[in-house]
Amino acid sequence: MNHNYHDCIRACLECLEACNICFDKCLSEDHLNMMADCIRLDRECAEICSFAAQSMQRNSPFAAQICQLCAEICEACGNECKKHEHDHCQRCAEACFKCAEMCRSMAS
C-alpha cells in the first residue's frame, strides 16, 4: 500500500462512519420525507467511501479515478447534509467535506 494513502483512507473511513450514523438517525427523524435525499446520499457516500478505502489499501491502478468519484459524491452528500440542522447531519457534512478534499488531493 502506498504510504500516501494513509490519511485519505482514514478520512474515507471516518466519512463512512459519519454517513452510517447520519443514515440511521435520519430514519428516526420526524418528517422522514424531508430527509429522503439525505438518507439516499448517506448510503451512496458510505458505499463509495468504503470502496475508495479498499481500492487504496490494495493499491488499485484505478484508485485515483475512484477517489475522484468519491470526492464528487462526498461533496454532494455534504451539501445535502448541511441543509439540515440536526447535529448528526452537520457532523456528517463536515466529514464529507474533509473526505472530498483528501480524495481530490489523492486523485490529482
C-alpha positions in Angstrom: 0.0 0.0 0.0 1.2 3.5 -0.9 2.0 5.3 2.3 0.5 8.5 0.9 -2.9 6.7 1.0 -3.0 6.5 4.8 -4.6 9.9 5.6 -7.0 9.6 2.7 -8.1 6.1 3.9 -8.6 7.4 7.4 -10.8 10.3 6.0 -12.8 7.8 4.0 -13.4 5.5 7.0 -14.4 8.5 9.2 -16.8 9.6 6.5 -18.2 6.1 6.1 -18.9 6.1 9.9 -20.5 9.5 9.9 -22.7 8.6 6.9 -23.8 5.4 8.6 -24.7 7.3 11.8 -26.5 10.0 9.9 -28.4 7.5 7.8 -29.6 5.6 11.0 -30.5 8.8 12.9 -32.3 10.3 9.8 -34.6 7.3 9.8 -35.8 8.3 13.3 -36.4 11.9 12.5 -39.9 13.4 12.2 -40.9 14.4 8.7 -39.0 11.5 7.2 -40.0 12.6 3.7 -37.9 15.8 4.1 -34.8 13.6 4.9 -35.1 11.3 1.9 -32.4 12.9 -0.2 -30.1 13.0 2.9 -30.7 9.3 3.6 -30.1 8.3 -0.1 -26.9 10.3 -0.3 -25.7 8.9 3.0 -25.9 5.4 1.5 -24.2 6.4 -1.7 -21.5 8.2 0.1 -20.9 5.4 2.6 -20.6 2.8 -0.2 -18.1 4.9 -2.3 -16.0 5.7 0.8 -15.7 2.0 1.6 -14.8 1.2 -2.0 -12.3 4.0 -2.2 -10.6 3.0 1.1 -10.4 -0.6 -0.2 -9.0 0.4 -3.6 -6.2 2.4 -1.8 -5.5 -0.4 0.6 -4.9 -2.9 -2.3 -3.1 -0.2 -4.3 -5.6 -0.5 -7.2 -4.5 1.0 -10.5 -7.9 2.7 -10.5 -7.6 4.3 -7.1 -7.2 7.9 -8.5 -10.4 7.6 -10.5 -12.3 6.0 -7.6 -11.1 8.8 -5.3 -12.2 11.4 -7.8 -15.7 9.9 -7.9 -15.6 9.6 -4.1 -14.9 13.3 -3.8 -17.8 14.2 -6.0 -20.2 12.0 -4.1 -18.9 13.3 -0.7 -19.4 16.8 -1.9 -23.0 16.1 -2.9 -23.7 14.4 0.4 -22.1 17.2 2.4 -24.1 19.8 0.6 -27.3 17.9 1.3 -26.5 17.2 5.0 -25.6 20.9 5.7 -29.1 21.8 4.7 -30.4 20.1 7.9 -29.9 21.4 11.4 -29.6 18.1 13.1 -26.2 17.5 14.8 -25.7 14.2 13.0 -26.2 15.9 9.6 -23.8 18.7 10.5 -21.2 16.2 11.6 -21.7 14.1 8.5 -21.3 17.2 6.3 -18.0 18.1 8.0 -16.7 14.5 7.5 -17.9 14.5 3.8 -16.1 17.8 3.0 -12.9 16.6 4.7 -13.0 13.3 2.8 -13.8 15.2 -0.5 -10.7 17.4 0.0 -8.5 14.4 0.8 -9.8 12.4 -2.1 -9.3 15.2 -4.6 -5.8 15.6 -3.4 -5.2 11.9 -3.8 -6.7 11.9 -7.3 -4.5 14.7 -8.6 
